[in-house]
Amino acid sequence: MEGDRPESAVAIKGIERELICPACKELFTHPLILPCQHNVCHKCVKEILFAFEDSFADGGSESSNQSSPRIRISASSMDRIDRISRSASQRRSFGWRGRKRNSLTPRSTLFPCPGCQRDIDLGERGINGLFRNFTLETIVERYRQAARAAIAIMCDFCKPPPQESTKSCMDCSASYCNECFKIHHPWGTLKAQHEYVGPTTNFRPKILMCPEHEMERVNMYCEICRRPVCHLCKLGGCHANHRVTTMSTAYKTLKEKLSKDIEYLISKESQVKAHITQLDLLLKETECNSERAKQEASQSFEKLYHVLEEKKSAALRAIETSKNIRLEKLQTQVEEYQGLLENNGLVGYAQEVLKETDPSCFVQTAKQLHVRIQKATESLKTFRPAAETTFEDFVVDIAKQEDILGDLSFHSNGLEIPEINEEQSRMYNQALISWECPGKTDSADIYVLEYHKLNREEENVTWQKTEVCGKSKVVSDLDDDSSYAFRVRGYKGSICSPWSREVILRTPPAPVFSFLFDDKCGYNNEHLQLNPRRTSVESRAGFPLLLGSERLQVGCYTTLDYIIGDTGIAKGKHFWAFRVEAYSYLVKVGVVPSNKIQKLFHSTHDVTSPRYEQDSGHDSGSEDAFFDSSQPCTLVTLGMKKFFIPTTPAALKDPASRILPLPSCLGICLDCDRGRVGFYDAGRMKCLYECEVDCSGIMYPAFALMGGAAVHLEEAATAKYREYNDDI
């Protein structure tokens, strides 16, 4: 046995990398098995969850992320924690308004795994539903013992000074020397039957208990969830419909598979060594190639530096030359004006000439002097510096060069330019930007999405940047009623593609209002059908419509079926969007005040019309010209792929002038403070029609359908978590 110890110690030390926690980068302490089959220390899981809760409470502030000096959470993990907290806060913000949620609904816990960099769902029980990995814990303990072979484990019950322990009791979870073990485990008692092993600090329970049913031992293995379960989990728990097997069968099966895989790897040892040798050569080759690439990059930048130095020297020389010329001119002008002072220069000389008494000599000198005096007098009246002091002509415009240098990167080597898909991209409560590459090869590893608000007053555009691993991104915190430009480029290592074509999208004119269709107030379930989420309503032209059409011979319309939103608006400005199916025959959309809801559902205006009454004597629609003005709500008419602008006294009489193509997505903007409602093409955020509305009461979204028709509420743009499959 003594001869085997060094070899065993070497084997243990060789697996050290497998015994390191991915969170704290230290040896595992009470490791827990995550649903993704990675292991994390119990303390690390708690600290990461606390960091997540602090991030959620503080809105993802950086100060809340430094929750523990022990744990080393990477920047990517903290980004995921911030993303989870933002999405959770968004879900809560959507839930309080309009959605009637059940408070007893189980709430799952998302955990950013530091091993696979994914967001793992821990379920309703969270950390309490995770198994402790006792096998890994035992291996870590053996490694620690091999690492500290010279350090003895002392007896827990000796009087000072304690003696070195000789055995450890697994039932008492304590270590003893020979004398203390005999005292605490006397013969003929139950303690004498306790299980004891060599000195250790790793005490594991004899029976693995179920984390969900703490009094039950696990005796089965769920093949779907790949975890041990108890019989209560199978009878009525979350594994009731899952395929399970006995623990002994699972043990035998998994041990056979693992043994075969290990034997296969051992048999391929020569191949593994050959691969290691090849990888060592690739490491050296990578080092050499990187040094060569550094030299080439340095030479390229040295050329740029040389060009810039030449341009810099030429610019400085031009400025210096211009400065000297201007200084010379100004200095000459200073000297000329100094000569105009008394007893100085020209004035002093003129004063001396005036002392001449000989007329002929005076006239000979004074004529030329008088011309100079006149010029000096004129220069005083129209003073102008001989040179400009500003150097505006010497300002170097480097805006374009900055953009070019900002885009400076390695050659793309065929990396394709991504294209923003305008059909899949949309702007609602947030901006959902999707893009794709024309080809399927040489796709980028990561993308950079940039966007900025279009503002004519700003000369220098500041792009906001975000990195994306996929091909779509949800952008939040955008201003209402504003236009934004988006562009994207791909990166593959240090190589990047050119920027895509810029796409401009406009945000809604007001904050997005969330609601569902009301399935109680006035809802006619015989004519209308709601989906389970109450986001879509459909009017079916079925048997009841045929029965109602019997009265068409006496001039009766078939009634409209109304439905409203389940949440009202009391004040402020709000926007919501929806889609009307192309096959819809007749749909009316708008708003209705709370004090007229009953009148809306009992209105008879849609049942009969004087246009078709037998006794009216009319054969035209003159009586219907302003029919909408008498309605209890403000609605516009849609149908047959058309949008009909309501008639007004100032509108043109030509019906064709007020018929527009039906947009793929419609929006309504209600401004309670101004008392106005607008109907929008939500795809372009363009107002098609606006009118006044009475907002004295609480306003509700209103819809009316007749015949075959369907309306779908626009869903909020949210970031969806990626689904993943583990084949462990």
HELIX and SHEET records of a PDB file:
HELIX    1   1 GLU A    2  ASP A    4  5                                   3    
HELIX    2   2 ARG A    5  GLY A   14  1                                  10    
HELIX    3   3 GLU A   16  LEU A   19  5                                   4    
HELIX    4   4 HIS A   42  ALA A   57  1                                  16    
HELIX    5   5 GLU A   62  SER A   64  5                                   3    
HELIX    6   6 ALA A   75  GLY A   95  1                                  21    
HELIX    7   7 GLY A  126  GLY A  129  5                                   4    
HELIX    8   8 PHE A  134  ALA A  147  1                                  14    
HELIX    9   9 ASN A  178  HIS A  184  1                                   7    
HELIX   10  10 LEU A  190  GLN A  193  5                                   4    
HELIX   11  11 HIS A  231  GLY A  236  1                                   6    
HELIX   12  12 MET A  247  SER A  267  1                                  21    
HELIX   13  13 GLU A  269  GLN A  338  1                                  70    
HELIX   14  14 GLY A  345  VAL A  353  1                                   9    
HELIX   15  15 PRO A  359  LYS A  381  1                                  23    
HELIX   16  16 GLU A  392  PHE A  394  5                                   3    
HELIX   17  17 ALA A  399  GLY A  406  1                                   8    
HELIX   18  18 PHE A  543  GLY A  548  1                                   6    
HELIX   19  19 SER A  549  VAL A  554  5                                   6    
HELIX   20  20 SER A  594  LYS A  596  5                                   3    
HELIX   21  21 ILE A  597  PHE A  601  1                                   5    
HELIX   22  22 SER A  622  ASP A  624  5                                   3    
HELIX   23  23 PHE A  627  SER A  630  5                                   4    
HELIX   24  24 PRO A  655  ARG A  658  5                                   4    
SHEET    1   A 3 ASN A  39  CYS A  41  0                                        
SHEET    2   A 3 PRO A  31  ILE A  33 -1                                        
SHEET    3   A 3 PHE A 131  ARG A 132 -1                                        
SHEET    1   B 2 LEU A 110  PRO A 112  0                                        
SHEET    2   B 2 ASP A 119  ASP A 121 -1                                        
SHEET    1   C 3 ALA A 174  TYR A 176  0                                        
SHEET    2   C 3 LYS A 167  CYS A 169 -1                                        
SHEET    3   C 3 TYR A 196  VAL A 197 -1                                        
SHEET    1   D 3 ARG A 227  VAL A 229  0                                        
SHEET    2   D 3 MET A 220  CYS A 222 -1                                        
SHEET    3   D 3 VAL A 244  THR A 246 -1                                        
SHEET    1   E 3 GLU A 419  ILE A 420  0                                        
SHEET    2   E 3 ALA A 431  GLU A 436 -1                                        
SHEET    3   E 3 ARG A 426  MET A 427 -1                                        
SHEET    1   F 3 GLU A 419  ILE A 420  0                                        
SHEET    2   F 3 ALA A 431  GLU A 436 -1                                        
SHEET    3   F 3 SER A 472  VAL A 475 -1                                        
SHEET    1   G 4 GLN A 464  VAL A 468  0                                        
SHEET    2   G 4 ILE A 446  LYS A 453 -1                                        
SHEET    3   G 4 SER A 483  LYS A 492 -1                                        
SHEET    4   G 4 ILE A 495  CYS A 496 -1                                        
SHEET    1   H 4 GLN A 464  VAL A 468  0                                        
SHEET    2   H 4 ILE A 446  LYS A 453 -1                                        
SHEET    3   H 4 SER A 483  LYS A 492 -1                                        
SHEET    4   H 4 VAL A 503  ARG A 506 -1                                        
SHEET    1   I 7 LEU A 528  LEU A 530  0                                        
SHEET    2   I 7 SER A 536  SER A 539 -1                                        
SHEET    3   I 7 ALA A 709  LEU A 713 -1                                        
SHEET    4   I 7 LYS A 573  VAL A 580 -1                                        
SHEET    5   I 7 LEU A 666  ASP A 671 -1                                        
SHEET    6   I 7 ARG A 676  ASP A 681 -1                                        
SHEET    7   I 7 LYS A 686  GLU A 692 -1                                        
SHEET    1   J 6 ASP A 561  ILE A 564  0                                        
SHEET    2   J 6 MET A 699  MET A 706 -1                                        
SHEET    3   J 6 LEU A 586  PRO A 593 -1                                        
SHEET    4   J 6 THR A 634  GLY A 639 -1                                        
SHEET    5   J 6 LYS A 642  PHE A 644 -1                                        
SHEET    6   J 6 ILE A 659  PRO A 661 -1                                        
END                                                                             
